[in-house]
Amino acid sequence: MKLFFWLKLQDSSQRRLLLFPLVVLIVWCLAVYIIGRIALSHNGDEKSKASKDLGRKKVRVFCMLNHKAGDEARARAVLETWLKRCDGYAFVSTRERTGSPTIVVPRNESRLILWVKVQAMLRRANTLRNEYDWFLKTDDDTYVIVENLRLFLSNHSATEAVYFGNEFSHDIPGGFLSGGAGYVLSKTAVQLIVEKGFDTGLCDLADHEVEEHRLAQCAGKVGVRQDGDTIDHLGRGRFFPYGPEKHFTPGNEDLGGWSKHRLGHHFNCCSDTAISFHYITPIYMYILDYFIYILQPSKDWTNAEKTDV
C-alpha cells in the first residue's frame, strides 16, 4: 500500500517535500554525533594535559651572577634575555645595582675577591632554601638556556648533596667545575657548604681568584659531591666554558687537555639540550636569544623543491 502511494506521487516536487524532513533529521543526528565526539576528545586531551602538569614537578631555580660594578651593557643584556626566565635572581657586585636585587660585597673590584663573592652568594642562597630548590652560580657574560637547565635538574633531587657543571680535570686532584660555564648547587649542598664549611671554619675563606678550586676543596670536606658528568647520551656537552664558535671549531675538543670529557666539533660538540655558554658579549646575548626563541623556519616551505632563481 505504501509503495503504491509512493508510485502515485508522480510529481517530483512532492517527492522532494517528503524527503526534505528526513534529510534534515539525518544531518542533525550526524552533527550531534560529531560534536559529541569532538567534545569528548577535547575533554580527554584537557584531562591528559592536566594530569601531565600535575605529574611534572616544579624545578625552582635561583640564579646568582657575578657582576662587575658599572658594566651596564652586560647587566642590561642578561636582564633583557635569559635572566628573566629564572624563578629569582641576584647580581653579586661591589656596589648596589639600581633596580635589581644585588648581593653587595663591599670591596674593591678585583679577580682576587671572586671566592669572597661566591661565599656571599652561597650565604644568601642558604637563607632561600625554602623558596628554591637549586642555585645557579654564573657570570654576567654567560648565556643560559634556563628551560634546559630545569629539564636536566628534573632528573635529580634537590635533597641530594651535589653540584653540577663542566669539569676541568686539570690543575688540581679530582678536578673542579668551571665557574664561567656555571655550576648549579642543590639546596642541600648549599646548606652543608655554608653551615658545615663556612660557619665552622672548616673551609678556607681567604681571598682567592680561582673560586672553583676553593669551592671544590670545601665541597669535598663537607660531603658534597662534585658532578661534571653532565654530557648527554651522545657524548655532547651541556655546560660550556666558551662560546659556541670555540666549541664548534675543530681542535678544541678537550680545550687543550683541560676538559674531563673530549667532545666532538661542529654539530657533535653541543647537546640539543645545551645549558650554558661563556664569554658571550652583550650583543651576542641578544643574537642567541633571537636564534633560540624567536627565529622560526617556515614549515610550509620546509620540503619545497629547490628552484633556480
Backbone as a ProteinNet text record, in pm:
[ID]
protein_1_A
[PRIMARY]
MKLFFWLKLQDSSQRRLLLFPLVVLIVWCLAVYIIGRIALSHNGDEKSKASKDLGRKKVRVFCMLNHKAGDEARARAVLETWLKRCDGYAFVSTRERTGSPTIVVPRNESRLILWVKVQAMLRRANTLRNEYDWFLKTDDDTYVIVENLRLFLSNHSATEAVYFGNEFSHDIPGGFLSGGAGYVLSKTAVQLIVEKGFDTGLCDLADHEVEEHRLAQCAGKVGVRQDGDTIDHLGRGRFFPYGPEKHFTPGNEDLGGWSKHRLGHHFNCCSDTAISFHYITPIYMYILDYFIYILQPSKDWTNAEKTDV
[TERTIARY]
82.5	0	86.8	197.3	287.2	361.3	407.8	477.4	386	261.5	164.2	145.7	139.1	121.7	241.5	360.4	482.6	483.8	447.6	444.9	343	239.8	136.9	187.4	294.4	348.1	437.6	374.9	449.6	523.9	467.1	527.7	655.9	768.8	898.5	900.8	830	827.8	764	663.9	600.3	697.8	775.1	872.2	980.2	1023.4	1125	1073.2	947.4	887.2	884.5	860.8	858.5	999.8	1100.1	1237.3	1308.7	1273.6	1346.5	1353.5	1240.1	1249.9	1338.3	1335.3	1417.5	1565.9	1602.8	1742.9	1788.5	1704.5	1736.9	1760.3	1674.7	1688.7	1820.7	1857.4	1982.4	2103	2102.4	2212.8	2225.1	2111.5	2112.3	2171.8	2133.2	2186	2337.6	2383.5	2527.5	2603.5	2545.7	2610.5	2622.4	2513.7	2515.7	2621.9	2631	2729.1	2872.9	2899.7	3035	3075.5	2984	3013.3	3039.2	2961.2	2980	3116.1	3158.4	3289.7	3403.6	3388	3490.1	3498.9	3383.6	3381.4	3448.5	3417.5	3478.3	3628.9	3672.5	3815.5	3885.9	3823.4	3882.6	3891.8	3785.1	3783.8	3892.9	3911.2	4015.7	4153.5	4174.7	4304.3	4333.3	4226.2	4243.8	4279.1	4211.3	4240.9	4381.8	4421.1	4555.7	4660.4	4636.3	4729.5	4736.4	4619	4616.1	4690.5	4673.2	4742.3	4893	4939.2	5083.2	5138.7	5059.1	5103.8	5116.9	5021.3	5026.6	5145.5	5177.5	5287	5423.6	5431.5	5559.7	5597	5707.8	5746.5	5805.3	5777.4	5829.5	5976.8	6059.1	6202.1	6229	6247.6	6263.8	6412.5	6451.1	6592.6	6616.5	6713.7	6756.9	6892.6	6904.3	7026.5	7106.9	7236.4	7325.6	7439.5	7453.6	7550.6	7663	7784.6	7899.6	7898.4	7894.5	7879.4	7983.7	8051.8	8147	8070.5	8080.7	8006.7	8031.7	7922.3	7932.9	7921.9	7928.5	7918.3	7770.7	7709.6	7565.5	7527.1	7615.9	7584.2	7559.9	7646.7	7628.4	7501.9	7482.9	7366.8	7236.3	7226.4	7104.5	7083.6	7192	7179.8	7123.6	7174.5	7122.6	6980	6951.4	6816.2	6713.1	6752.7	6658.6	6653.5	6736.6	6734.7	6703.7	6803.5	6777.2	6744.9	6793.3	6781.8	6636.7	6548.3	6407	6337.9	6402.4	6341.6	6373.4	6462.8	6488.8	6370.6	6352.8	6245.1	6279.2	6406.2	6454.1	6599.5	6652.9	6791.9	6849.6	6980.7	7050.7	7186.3	7224.7	7361.1	7448.3	7573.6	7668.6	7779.8	7792.2	7881.7	7935.4	8031	8088.2	8002.2	7902	7809.6	7667.7	7571.6	7430.7	7400.8	7327.6	7281.7	7138.6	7114.4	6982.2	6878.5	6770.1	6660.1	6672.1	6779.5	6797.9	6838.9	6793.1	6838.6	6990.4	7060.6	7206.1	7258	7350.3	7424.3	7554.1	7570.2	7684.2	7801.3	7916.7	8042.6	8124.5	8131.8	8193.5	8345.9	8394.9	8539	8569.6	8697.2	8736.9	8723.9	8672.7	8651.7	8785.2	8794.8	8918.6	8890.9	8971.5	8957.8	8990.2	9067.6	9106.6	8989.2	8876.7	8761.9	8653.9	8688.2	8589.2	8540.6	8630	8589.7	8504.2	8535.6	8455.1	8313.8	8304.4	8172.8	8090.8	8156.9	8085.5	8038.1	8120.4	8077.5	7951.1	7949.1	7831.5	7708.8	7728.4	7618.1	7559.2	7647.8	7601	7537.3	7587.2	7523.8	7382.3	7366.9	7231.2	7144	7198.3	7121.9	7073.1	7155.8	7117.5	6996.3	6970.6	6851.6	6727.1	6747.2	6635.8	6600.1	6650	6632.1	6485.7	6400.9	6258.9	6182.8	6246.6	6180.3	6228.9	6352.7	6411.8	6476.6	6488.4	6546.9	6693	6724.3	6858.5	6909	7041.6	7103	7214.6	7195	7291.7	7387	7516.6	7618.5	7676.1	7678.3	7737.1	7787.4	7834	7886.7	7792.1	7814.3	7726.2	7761.6	7862.6	7888.8	7863.5	7775.3	7732.6	7587.7	7557.5	7419.9	7366.7	7247.3	7189.6	7053.9	7034.4	6902.7	6835.3	6756.7	6703.5	6610.7	6534.3	6444	6521.3	6637.5	6719.2	6784.8	6815	6867	6760.7	6637.1	6528.6	6507.4	6513.1	6497.3	6604.1	6728.3	6838.1	6816.2	6778.8	6763	6640	6542.8	6421.5	6451.1	6567.1	6606.4	6689.3	6700	6779.1	6700	6739.5	6671.4	6751.7	6681.8	6747.4	6786.8	6743	6783.8	6919.5	6968.3	7098.5	7208.3	7315.1	7426	7517.9	7488.2	7559.4	7559.2	7659.4	7652.6	7707.3	7646.6	7672.3	7734.9	7812	7869	7961	8052.3	8151.7	8282.4	8334.4	8453.1	8582.7	8671.7	8809.8	8890.5	8958.1	9032.6	9178.2	9212.6	9349.8	9372	9494.5	9534.6	9525.5	9412.8	9405.6	9351.6	9390.8	9341	9189.1	9125.7	8980.1	8908.9	8984.6	8925.1	8837.3	8775.3	8685.3	8588	8477.6	8375.2	8397.1	8389.2	8412.2	8310.6	8362.3	8273.6	8211.5	8284.4	8230.9	8115.5	8128.6	8019.6	7900.7	7927	7822.2	7812.7	7785.6	7756.5	7630.4	7557.4	7429.3	7430.2	7396.6	7403.3	7262.9	7246.2	7120.1	7110.3	6989.8	6973.3	7041.4	7050.9	7120.2	7270	7325.5	7467.9	7498.7	7411.6	7430.3	7434.2	7338.7	7332.5	7459.1	7505.9	7625.6	7749	7766	7883.8	7885	7769.7	7763.2	7774.3	7691.2	7682.1	7793.9	7839.8	7948.4	8085.7	8086.8	8213.9	8254.3	8163.8	8195.9	8186.8	8073	8045.9	8137.6	8188.8	8275.4	8423.7	8455.5	8595.8	8666	8590.2	8649.7	8707.8	8642	8686.7	8768.6	8860	8946.5	8865.3	8849.7	8768.1	8851.3	8983.5	9071.4	9052.1	9085.1	9071.7	9142.9	9078.3	9140.5	9072.6	9152.3	9093.8	9033.2	9073.8	9016.8	8913.1	8794.1	8685.2	8655.7	8670.7	8636.6	8723.1	8850.9	8939.8	8891.4	8866.6	8824.3	8691.3	8599	8468.7	8482.4	8562.3	8582.2	8640.6	8739.5	8802	8702.9	8625.1	8528	8417.2	8366.4	8259.7	8305	8428.6	8480.6	8488	8519.9	8533.1	8400.1	8290.9	8160.8	8068.2	8122	8042.5	7950.6	7984.4	7906.6	7977.7	7903.1	7961.5	7967.8	8084.4	8103.8	8076.1	7985.8	7948.3	7966.3	8072.3	8097.5	8056.5	7990.1	7944.6	7807.7	7805.6	7679.5	7659.7	7739.9	7722	7594.8	7541.3	7419.5	7453.5	7352.4	7371.9	7454	7473.7	7556.3	7697.5	7728.5	7860.7	7880.9	7773.1	7780.9	7764.4	7829.7	7830.9	7704.7	7687.6	7575	7621.9	7723.1	7778	7908.1	7917.8	8033.3	8110.5	8241.7	8324.6	8359.7	8322.6	8345.2	8218	8224	8111.4	8099.9	7987.4	7966.7	8075.6	8127.9	8226.5	8353.1	8392.2	8511.8	8488.8	8375	8347.2	8312	8262.5	8232.8	8360	8465.1	8587.1	8672.7	8710.3	8799.1	8929.3	8977	9098.4	9074	8947.5	8913.4	8831.3	8839.8	8752.7	8769.9	8894	8913.6	8980.4	8978.3	9033.6	9177.7	9256.6	9398.2	9426.6	9339.1	9359.1	9296.3	9229.1	9166.4	9034.5	8953.9	8821.3	8829	8747.6	8741.8	8692.4	8591.1	8530	8573.4	8621.6	8657	8530.6	8493.1	8371.6	8404.7	8302.4	8322.8	8332.3	8327.2	8322.5	8205	8187.8	8069.5	7944.5	7851	7727.1	7745.3	7861.6	7884.8	7940.9	7960.1	8014.2	7906.6	7791	7693.8	7559.8	7510.5	7382.8	7268.2	7161.5	7042.4	6966.9	7018	6967.3	7081.5	7163.9	7273.9	7218.6	7297.4	7250.7	7318.4	7450.5	7517.3	7637.3	7666.8	7786	7847.7	7982.1	8052.9	8121.9	8169.2	8234.6	8141.9	8020.1	7920.4	7909.6	7936.2	7926	7779.7	7753.1	7613.6	7534	7591.7	7516	7492.4	7589.5	7575.8	7463.5	7438.2	7326.3	7194.5	7177.4	7054.1	7044.8	7157.6	7159	7118.3	7176	7140.3	6992.1	6942.4	6800.5	6711.8	6754.2	6679.1	6676.5	6793.7	6800.8	6728.8	6730.6	6669.1	6519.1	6474.4	6334.9	6247.4	6306.3	6225.8	6226.5	6343.2	6352.1	6275.4	6191.2	6111.5	6121.6	6172.8	6171.8	6028.1	5999.5	5864.8	5835.7	5737.1	5702.8	5640.8	5575.7	5509.9	5610	5734.8	5832.7	5949.1	5935.9	6046.8	6088.1	5990.5	6019.8	6000.2	5998.6	5977.8	6095.6	6066.4	6171.4	6255.1	6384	6473.9	6447.3	6444.1	6424.6	6533.7	6576.7	6676.3	6613.1	6685.3	6633.4	6711.3
-120.1	0	126.3	123.2	238.6	256	147.1	153.8	209.5	167	215.6	366.2	410.8	553.3	633.7	578.7	646.4	656.2	549.5	549.5	647.2	668.7	761.4	905.5	928.3	1064.5	1087.5	1109.8	1128.4	1261.4	1356.3	1490.4	1488.3	1522.2	1520	1618.5	1728.1	1826.4	1767.8	1680.7	1617.7	1522	1448.4	1355.3	1432.3	1547.8	1626.4	1678.8	1719.3	1769.5	1662	1537.1	1428.8	1390.5	1400.1	1361.6	1466.5	1593.4	1700.6	1685.6	1660.8	1644.7	1526.3	1419.8	1303	1335.7	1409.3	1450	1540.3	1635.6	1726.7	1648.3	1550.4	1469.7	1392.8	1335.5	1259.2	1350.6	1468.7	1563.9	1609.7	1637.4	1683.2	1576.9	1451.3	1341.6	1326.6	1338.5	1329.1	1443	1564.7	1680.8	1663	1616.8	1593.3	1490.5	1385.9	1279.1	1331.3	1406.7	1457.3	1556.1	1648.3	1746.9	1676.8	1574	1497.2	1431.4	1373.8	1308.7	1409.5	1526.8	1631.1	1676.7	1695.2	1739.4	1637.1	1508.8	1403.8	1399.9	1415.4	1413.9	1531.8	1652.2	1771.6	1756.9	1703.7	1683.9	1586	1482.9	1384.7	1446	1531.9	1599.1	1690.6	1762.9	1853.9	1776.8	1663.7	1582.1	1526.9	1483.3	1429.2	1536.3	1659.4	1769.9	1805.2	1808.6	1840.1	1735.6	1609.9	1500.8	1513.7	1548.3	1565	1681.8	1792.7	1909.5	1879.1	1798.7	1761.5	1670.8	1585.7	1490.7	1554.9	1668	1734.4	1816.3	1782.5	1854.1	1989.7	2086.6	2221.1	2223.4	2280.2	2294	2442.9	2483.2	2625.4	2661	2752.6	2786.6	2934.3	2958.2	3094.4	3115.9	3224.4	3249.9	3362.6	3338.9	3435.7	3468.8	3597	3638.1	3721.5	3677	3760.1	3878	3998.2	4117.6	4222.3	4272.6	4380.8	4512.4	4579.5	4703.9	4803.8	4860.2	4963.6	4914.2	4782.6	4730	4713.2	4824.5	4826.1	4750.3	4745.8	4674	4526.3	4467.7	4326.2	4306.5	4394.1	4380.8	4389.4	4486.8	4501.3	4380.9	4330.8	4218.6	4093.8	4060	3939.8	3962.5	4084.5	4114.4	4108.5	4147.8	4151.9	4021.1	3924.2	3795.1	3681.3	3606.3	3480.9	3492.6	3597.2	3603.5	3606.9	3666	3677.2	3541.7	3437.2	3303.8	3225.8	3279.2	3217.9	3248.9	3169.6	3194.9	3311.7	3337.1	3450.6	3473.5	3593.1	3619.1	3728.9	3738.2	3849.3	3868	3993.4	4024.7	4022.9	3986.7	3991.9	4085.9	4199	4304.4	4383.4	4470.5	4554.2	4677.9	4700.6	4812.8	4767.7	4833.3	4807.8	4846.6	4759.8	4796.8	4845.8	4968.8	5029.2	4951.1	4915.9	4848.2	4698.3	4641.1	4495	4443.7	4323.3	4263	4245.3	4291.5	4285.9	4236.3	4142.1	4099.6	4179	4269.9	4361.7	4306.1	4301.9	4267.3	4396.7	4463.4	4597.2	4593.4	4560.4	4552.7	4620.7	4645.5	4696	4583.2	4617.9	4517.2	4458.3	4324.1	4255.6	4107.1	4038.7	3893.7	3824.5	3889.8	3829.6	3811.2	3877.9	3863.4	3769.7	3695.2	3604.2	3501.6	3446	3347.2	3411.7	3535.8	3607.8	3631.6	3663.5	3682.9	3553.5	3441.1	3312.6	3279.7	3310.6	3289.5	3370.2	3495.9	3580.9	3524.2	3472.8	3409.8	3293.8	3205.5	3084.4	3115.3	3215.9	3254.4	3306.7	3387	3433.8	3315	3225.7	3108.5	3025.7	3017.2	2936.5	2993.2	3122.3	3183.2	3163.8	3112.9	3098.4	2953	2861.8	2719.1	2673.9	2746.7	2709.9	2761.2	2850.7	2909.7	2850.9	2799.4	2748.5	2612.5	2534.4	2400.1	2397.7	2480.5	2480.5	2623.1	2637.6	2769.7	2768.6	2849.7	2857.8	2973.5	2944.3	3049.4	3062.7	3184.6	3207	3350.4	3389.7	3524.9	3605.1	3736.7	3820.8	3818.3	3737.9	3715	3569.1	3506.2	3368.5	3371.3	3296.4	3284.3	3148.2	3146.8	3023	2995.4	2871.9	2827.6	2764.6	2844.5	2806	2684.8	2676.1	2561.1	2429.4	2431	2309.5	2277.9	2382	2360.2	2291.5	2340.6	2277.4	2132.7	2109.5	1973.3	1882.3	1927	1847	1820.8	1923	1909	1827.6	1818.3	1741.6	1593.7	1549.1	1409.3	1388.7	1494.1	1486.2	1543.7	1506.4	1553.2	1663.5	1769.8	1880.7	1844.5	1727.1	1682.1	1611.2	1588	1524.8	1630.2	1597.1	1691.1	1686.8	1770.3	1763.3	1899.1	1922.3	2035.5	1992.5	2047.6	2005.7	2118.3	2076.7	2173.8	2106.6	2183.3	2130.4	2110.8	1988	1959	1977.8	2054.9	2065.1	1965.9	1872.4	1768.6	1808.3	1928	1978.1	2055.4	2069.6	2165.7	2117.2	2058	2009.7	1866.8	1784.6	1646.1	1644.4	1559.4	1549.9	1648.5	1746	1842.1	1945.1	2031.6	2134.8	2174.7	2235.3	2275.6	2420.6	2444.9	2577.8	2679	2788	2893.3	2973.3	2989.8	3065.2	2994.6	2862.9	2784.5	2779.3	2802.2	2799.6	2663.6	2664.9	2539.5	2561	2454.6	2463.5	2370.3	2425.9	2353.4	2322.7	2203.3	2170.6	2249.8	2265.7	2339.2	2265.7	2133.3	2055.7	2082.9	2091.3	2122.3	2260.4	2356.8	2492.8	2492	2423.1	2419.7	2359.4	2248.2	2183.1	2270.9	2333.4	2417.4	2536.7	2601.5	2720.7	2684.9	2590.6	2564.7	2476	2380.5	2293.1	2338	2411.8	2454.7	2594.9	2693.4	2833.2	2865.8	2831.5	2875.1	2810.8	2694	2624.3	2653.9	2720	2746.7	2628.8	2526.3	2408.3	2440.4	2531.9	2568.1	2696.1	2705.6	2822.4	2937.2	3045.7	3158.1	3276.3	3260.3	3370.2	3403.5	3527	3571.5	3474.9	3452	3366.2	3393.9	3406.3	3439.9	3319.6	3198.3	3079.4	3020.6	3077.1	3035	2887.2	2833	2692.7	2598	2632.1	2549.3	2545.3	2664.8	2673.4	2600.4	2616.3	2551.2	2399.8	2349.5	2204.7	2147.1	2216.7	2170	2172.6	2279.3	2293.5	2188.6	2171	2072.8	1933.3	1898.4	1767.3	1747.2	1852.5	1842.5	1821.4	1869.6	1861.1	1756.3	1676.1	1566.8	1603	1711.3	1749.7	1695.3	1624	1560.2	1657.4	1663.7	1741.8	1651.2	1692.5	1607.4	1683.5	1645.9	1707.2	1618.8	1507.6	1415.8	1459.9	1576.4	1635.9	1627	1544.7	1525.3	1445.5	1453.5	1378.5	1236.9	1160.4	1019.4	1001	1108.9	1102.3	1156.9	1187.1	1237.9	1384.6	1460.1	1602.8	1684.3	1799.2	1878.5	1958.6	2000.1	2086.1	2219.4	2216.1	2337.6	2370.6	2491.5	2524.4	2644.6	2629.5	2739.2	2845.6	2822.7	2922.1	2937.8	3028.7	3049	2937.5	2928.1	2821.6	2812.3	2926.7	2922.9	2848.8	2861.9	2792.8	2641.8	2601.1	2457.7	2392.2	2470.1	2415.6	2395.6	2469.4	2468.9	2345.8	2271.2	2154.3	2194.4	2108.2	2134.7	2175.1	2203.1	2244.4	2139.6	2015.4	1910.8	1890.8	1903.7	1889.6	2013.9	2121.8	2250.1	2235.8	2171.4	2157.1	2068.7	1973.6	1880	1922.5	2035.7	2082.5	2012.1	1987.4	1929.5	1780.9	1738.3	1596.2	1514.1	1565.7	1492	1551.5	1468	1511.6	1510.7	1626	1639.6	1634.4	1632.7	1641.4	1788.1	1814.4	1952.4	1967.2	2085.4	2117.4	2076.5	2005.3	1971.5	1864.9	1803	1697.1	1749.4	1879	1933	1950.8	1993	2051.2	1978	1946.4	1877.6	1964.2	1900.4	1978.4	2021.8	1981.3	2034.4	2106.9	2177.4	2255.5	2355.9	2386.7	2471.6	2608.7	2613.5	2743.3	2758.4	2885.2	2922.2	3045.2	3046.7	3155.3	3246.4	3359.7	3462.6	3511.6	3543.7	3593.4	3745.3	3818.4	3964.1	4006.6	4129.4	4174.1	4157.4	4197.2	4184.2	4037.8	3953.5	3809.3	3749.7	3806.7	3762.9	3776.4	3893.6	3918.8	3827.3	3804.3	3717.7	3575.2	3523.6	3387.9	3380.4	3482.4	3483.1	3481.7	3554.9	3558.4	3421.2	3359	3229.9	3118.9	3125.5	3018.6	3037.3	3161.1	3182.4	3252	3319.6	3399.6	3344.4	3314.5	3268.4	3138.7	3135.4	3016.7	2986.2	2869.8	2834.6	2811.7	2849.1	2830.9	2683.2	2631.3	2489.8	2461.7	2562.5	2542.5	2516	2561.8	2551	2459.7	2386.7	2300.7	2200	2139	2035.1	2083	2213.9	2266.6	2231.4	2203.5	2169.8	2294	2274.5	2384.8	2428.5	2557.6	2611.9	2713.8	2722.9	2822.9	2959.1	3058.7	3195.2	3276.3
0	0	0	90.1	96.8	-34.4	-94.5	-222.5	-329.4	-327.9	-426.2	-410.8	-281	-254.6	-309.1	-289.2	-337.6	-488.8	-554.8	-701.4	-754.8	-675.3	-718.6	-720.9	-642.2	-637.2	-758.6	-868.3	-991.9	-994.2	-922.3	-923.1	-838.6	-899.6	-829.1	-712.5	-724.9	-616.5	-492.5	-512.4	-397.3	-328.1	-408.6	-350.2	-271.9	-325.3	-254.6	-122.1	-119.7	4	112.4	70.2	169	214	126.6	159.7	244.1	227.8	294.6	446.7	515.1	661.9	701	620.4	651.1	640.5	535.4	516	631	668	778.9	906.7	933.5	1054.1	1055.3	939.3	929.8	952.3	887.8	902.7	1047.3	1111.3	1251.2	1343.7	1319.7	1401.6	1384.5	1260.6	1234.7	1302.2	1295	1356.4	1507.1	1569.7	1714.8	1750.9	1670.3	1696.7	1686.5	1577.4	1554.6	1664	1699.2	1803.9	1937	1963.6	2087.6	2093.4	1978.6	1974.6	1994	1930.3	1944.6	2089.9	2153.5	2293.1	2384.3	2360.3	2441.6	2423.1	2295.7	2266	2331.5	2323.1	2383	2534.4	2593.5	2738.9	2781	2697.1	2726.8	2718.2	2614.3	2598.9	2716.8	2760.9	2874.2	3000.9	3021.5	3139.6	3133.4	3010.7	2994.1	3022.1	2969.3	2991.1	3139.4	3204.3	3346.7	3427.6	3386	3455.3	3440	3317.8	3294.4	3375	3379.6	3455	3603	3655.1	3795.3	3821.9	3723.2	3740.3	3725.1	3655.2	3632.4	3755.2	3816.8	3937.9	3902.9	3985.4	3967.2	4004.7	3918.1	3945.5	3964.4	4089.8	4123.3	4126.8	4038.7	4023.2	4055.9	4143	4175.5	4109.9	4031.5	3954.7	4018.1	4037.4	4101.3	4005.8	3972.5	3871.2	3930.3	3908	3938.7	3840.7	3893.5	3808.5	3844.2	3742.9	3763.8	3770.9	3883.5	3905.5	3793.6	3743.5	3640.7	3498.8	3476.3	3339.6	3303.8	3267.2	3240.8	3114.5	3017.3	2892.6	2921.6	3002.6	3038.3	3122.4	3219.4	3307.9	3228.7	3139.6	3059.3	2969	2910.5	2816.8	2884.5	3002.5	3070.3	3119	3166.1	3214.4	3102.2	2982.7	2870.9	2793	2831.5	2761.2	2859.1	2900.5	2970.4	3118.7	3186.5	3332.4	3379.7	3298.9	3337.3	3344.2	3291.9	3292.7	3420.4	3503.1	3633.8	3726.3	3829.7	3926.1	4017.9	4032.2	4110	4073.6	4103.3	4066.7	4154.7	4152.9	4218.2	4151.6	4134.2	4093.5	4219.2	4203.3	4314.1	4271.1	4340.4	4294.8	4413.6	4384.7	4490.3	4516.5	4429.7	4450.8	4418.2	4478.9	4450.2	4307	4235.8	4102.6	4113.6	4078.7	4091.9	4011.4	4078.7	4011.4	4005.2	4058	4053.8	4191.4	4228.3	4353.5	4347.7	4449.2	4449.1	4583.3	4577.9	4696.1	4693.1	4787.1	4783.2	4863.6	4798	4863.7	4867.5	4981.9	4988.4	4981.8	4865	4841.3	4708.3	4682.6	4551.3	4449.2	4331	4226.3	4182.9	4188.3	4152.8	4139.4	4059.4	4047.9	4180.6	4264.8	4392	4487.9	4460.8	4550.9	4494.1	4389.2	4331	4433.2	4511.5	4610.8	4720.5	4756.1	4854.6	4799.8	4670.7	4608.4	4611.6	4582.1	4584.3	4726.2	4825	4963.4	4993.3	4946.4	4968.8	4898.6	4777.3	4703.7	4782.8	4829.7	4896.5	5031.6	5099.1	5225.7	5201.1	5095.8	5061.3	5019.8	4939.4	4894.7	5013.4	5116.9	5233.1	5305.7	5289.8	5350.8	5263.8	5142.5	5047.4	5018.9	5101.7	5073	5077.2	5145.8	5149.2	5027.4	4952.5	4835.2	4703.2	4701.4	4577.6	4603.5	4496.5	4506.5	4463.6	4364.3	4304.6	4291.2	4299.4	4295	4190.6	4086.9	3977.7	4001.3	3998.3	4002.5	3863.6	3813.3	3681.8	3672.9	3556.5	3535.2	3447	3443.4	3361.9	3214.2	3175.9	3033.6	2996.9	3071.9	3043.7	2997.4	2891.1	2842.9	2885.6	2944.6	2998.2	2934.1	2889	2842.2	2963.2	3033.5	3164.3	3154.5	3046.7	3031.5	3026.9	2960.3	2953.5	3087.6	3163.3	3298.6	3384.2	3376.5	3453.3	3408.8	3277.9	3226.2	3284.7	3283.3	3338.2	3486.5	3560.3	3705.1	3743.8	3653.9	3684.8	3705.7	3661.3	3679.9	3806.8	3888.3	4011	4127.2	4246.7	4367.1	4435.2	4475.2	4543.4	4686.5	4733.3	4866.4	4861.5	4740.8	4724.6	4739.9	4809.7	4830.3	4708.9	4608.8	4481.2	4412.5	4328.5	4236.8	4101.1	3994.4	3856.9	3775.1	3674.1	3581.3	3482.2	3423.9	3330.7	3405.7	3405	3485.1	3409.1	3470.2	3425.8	3509.3	3442.4	3513.8	3535.3	3494.4	3501.1	3631.5	3672	3774.2	3919.1	3961.7	4099.6	4100.1	4197	4205.8	4218.5	4139.2	4143	4054.3	4001.2	3909.7	3979.9	3899.1	3951.9	3841.6	3879.7	3783.5	3740.7	3611.2	3554.6	3606.6	3664	3712.9	3601.2	3489.2	3376.5	3308.9	3291.7	3233.2	3327.4	3456	3556.6	3623	3751	3821.9	3904.3	3924.2	3993.2	4113.8	4229.5	4355.3	4407.6	4463.1	4528.9	4659.1	4710.3	4836.2	4951.4	4942	5044.3	5039.8	4917.8	4902.5	4959.6	4931.9	4983.2	5135.6	5196.2	5342.9	5403.8	5347.5	5400.9	5387.3	5270.9	5247.4	5342.1	5358.2	5442.8	5591.5	5635.7	5779.6	5833.1	5753.8	5799.7	5751	5638.7	5581.5	5620.6	5593.7	5621.9	5771.3	5830.3	5968	6071.7	6042.6	6138	6117.1	6005	5974.5	5910.8	5874.3	5812.4	5674.8	5602.3	5467.4	5469.3	5375.5	5363.1	5301.3	5376.1	5330.8	5282.4	5279.4	5237.7	5090.3	5052.8	4913.3	4819.3	4706.3	4604.8	4471.8	4365.8	4235.6	4164	4204	4140.1	4235.5	4231.3	4320.5	4309.2	4184.8	4160.8	4244.3	4260.9	4342.5	4486.6	4541.1	4680	4701.3	4607.8	4622.9	4616.7	4523.4	4510.9	4639.7	4696.5	4820.7	4937.3	4945.6	5053.6	5041.5	4920.1	4897.9	4939.9	4904.7	4941.7	5091.7	5165.1	5310.1	5381.6	5322.5	5390.3	5328.2	5237.3	5181.5	5067.5	4996.2	4877.7	4755	4672.1	4554	4436.9	4375.7	4253	4134.6	4044.6	3931.7	3800.5	3728.2	3598.4	3482.5	3513.4	3407.7	3356.5	3293.9	3250.1	3098.5	3031.7	2887.4	2861.8	2740.2	2708.6	2662.2	2621.5	2586.9	2459.1	2383.6	2262.5	2286	2411	2443.5	2412	2399.7	2370.1	2498.3	2505.4	2627.3	2650	2777.3	2814.9	2874.6	2960.7	3019.9	2945.8	2888.8	2804.7	2858.1	2878.4	2931.2	2828.1	2701	2595.4	2512	2415.2	2326.5	2223.8	2153.6	2055.3	1950.3	1902.4	1793.9	1836	1962.8	2012.8	2014.2	2063.6	2077.2	1943.3	1849.2	1717	1634.2	1666.1	1585.5	1611.6	1506.6	1524.3	1593.8	1681.9	1756.6	1900.3	1933.1	2069.8	2144.5	2099.4	2154.8	2305.6	2356.7	2502.2	2560.9	2485.1	2530.3	2580.5	2498.5	2530.5	2650.3	2674.5	2784.6	2916.1	2915.6	3039	3070	2967.6	2991.5	3022.5	3116	3152.6	3034.8	2965.2	2854.8	2721.3	2632.4	2497	2411.9	2363.6	2284.2	2135.9	2053.4	1909.5	1869.5	1739.8	1692.4	1595.7	1542.4	1462.1	1540.9	1478.5	1548	1655.9	1658.7	1757.7	1889.9	1900.5	2026.2	2131	2083.7	2176.3	2173.2	2291.8	2305.2	2255	2208.8	2173	2298.7	2416.4	2543	2616.7	2540.4	2599.4	2699.8	2802	2911.4	2912.9	2890.9	2906.3	2813.8	2781.9	2705.2	2771	2781.2	2849.1	2746.5	2794.1	2712.8	2600.8	2638.7	2543.8	2559.9	2453.5	2458.1	2468.3	2510.6	2520.1	2390.8	2275.7	2151.1	2116.1	2151.5	2125.8	2209.9	2329	2413.5	2336.7	2275.4	2200.9	2078.1	2013.5	1894.8	1932.3	2040.5	2085.9	2121.8	2190.7	2227.9	2103.8	2001.9	1876.1	1809.7	1796.9	1728.1	1804.9	1937.7	2018.2	2034.5	2058.4	2098.5	1994.3	1898.4	1805.7	1663.6	1609.3	1470.8	1450.9	1348	1316.8	1167.8	1129.4	987.4	940.1	816.4	763.5	740.4	810.5	796.4	659.3	602.1	472.5	361.1	379.9	273	308.5	418.5	463	356.6	288.8	190.8	47	29.3	-105.4	-195.3	-321.7	-417.2	-447.3	-461.5	-495.1	-638.5	-655.7	-791	-818.9	-942.2	-979.7	-986.5	-935.6	-938.8	-1042
[MASK]
+++++++++++++++++++++++++++++++++++++++++++++++++++++++++++++++++++++++++++++++++++++++++++++++++++++++++++++++++++++++++++++++++++++++++++++++++++++++++++++++++++++++++++++++++++++++++++++++++++++++++++++++++++++++++++++++++++++++++++++++++++++++++++++++++++++++++++++++++++++++++++++++++++++++++++++++++++++

